[in-house]
Amino acid sequence: MTTLTVNIDNKKSEKAIKAVLDALGLDYSVAAQSEERPLNKSEQKIYKNLKKSMGEIRAHQRGEIQLRDATELLDEL
């Protein structure tokens, strides 16, 4: 048995592929769109930065750290 994974973004193309598979008498399954794929390097970097930022926000909300306000940030620029 061979498994083939095809990612289709276009609904019209998806219908055409399903029709071909049906015509050939092949079994197939359609997975939910929420399947995760591995992150590429730039996505990993963004994810890491967002995760760090959320951790800082939570620490600030708990009173563990003090974050800069917008005026301090603009003064630094």
Secondary structure, DSSP 8 states (H G I E B T S, - for coil): ----------HHHHHHHHHHHHHTT-------TT------HHHHHHHHHHHHHHHHHHHHHTTSS----HHHHHHH-
